[in-house]
């Protein structure tokens, strides 16, 4: 019983997190989705190179006043631009 509950929670967490990583392509889209999913305001957003891939870094301000950084892979291309 506990295992089924844990599996359901894991699935829900994965589904809640998936849209940002799977669908966000542009920096603007990633920032908007991260803000919606975290009920927060975007403070800053930038794209950084990490080896042979690019990652969007979005800094958010939550309603609780906490600054949070979300990292989203840039899925628009498999290679560095």
N, C-alpha and C positions, 0 to 999 in steps of 0.2 A: 504493500500500500504506500509506504513512504517513498519507495523507489519511483512509483508512477507519479506521485506528486512532484518529486524532484525533477523527473523527466519533463513534466508539463511546464514547470517554472523555467527550466533551461531552454525549452523551446520558445516560450514567450519572450524571454530575454533576448534570444537570438533573433527572433522576428522583429522585436523592437529596435534592435541595433542594425539589422540587415539593410533597411532602406538607405541609410546614410552611406554605407560602404558600397552597396551594390549599384545604386542608382545615381548617386551624386557624381557628376562628371566635371562640371565647371566649378570654379571657386565660389561663384555666387550661389549656385545651386547647393553646394555642400554647406555653405554658411547658413542659408535659409533653412535647410532641413535640420541642421544641428540645433539651430535656435528653436525651431518648433518642437523637436523631440526632447529638448531639455528645458522647455518653457523658460527661455532666457533671451537676453539681448546680445547681439554680436558686438564685441568691443573692437576686434580686429580680425583680419583674415589674410593669410598669405600662403603661397605655394613654395615649398622647399624641395630641393633635390636630395635624395638619399641613395647614394650609389647609382644604380641604373633605373631608379623609379622616382616618381614625384608624389609628394604628400601635401594635402591641404591642412594647414594648422589654423584652427578657428578658436579664438579666445572669446569666451562667453561670460556674461554676468547673470547669475541665476536670481530668482526672486528673493532668495535668502541672503543675497549680497555676497555670494561666493563666486570667485573667479575660477573658471574651469576651462581647460584646454582640451579640445577634441581634435583628433588626427584622423583624416579621411584620405584613403588612397585616391589618387587621380586616375580614374579608370578610362580616361579619354584616349589614352595611348599606352601601350606597353613599354614605350621607350622614352628616354629623356628628350625633351625638346630643346 
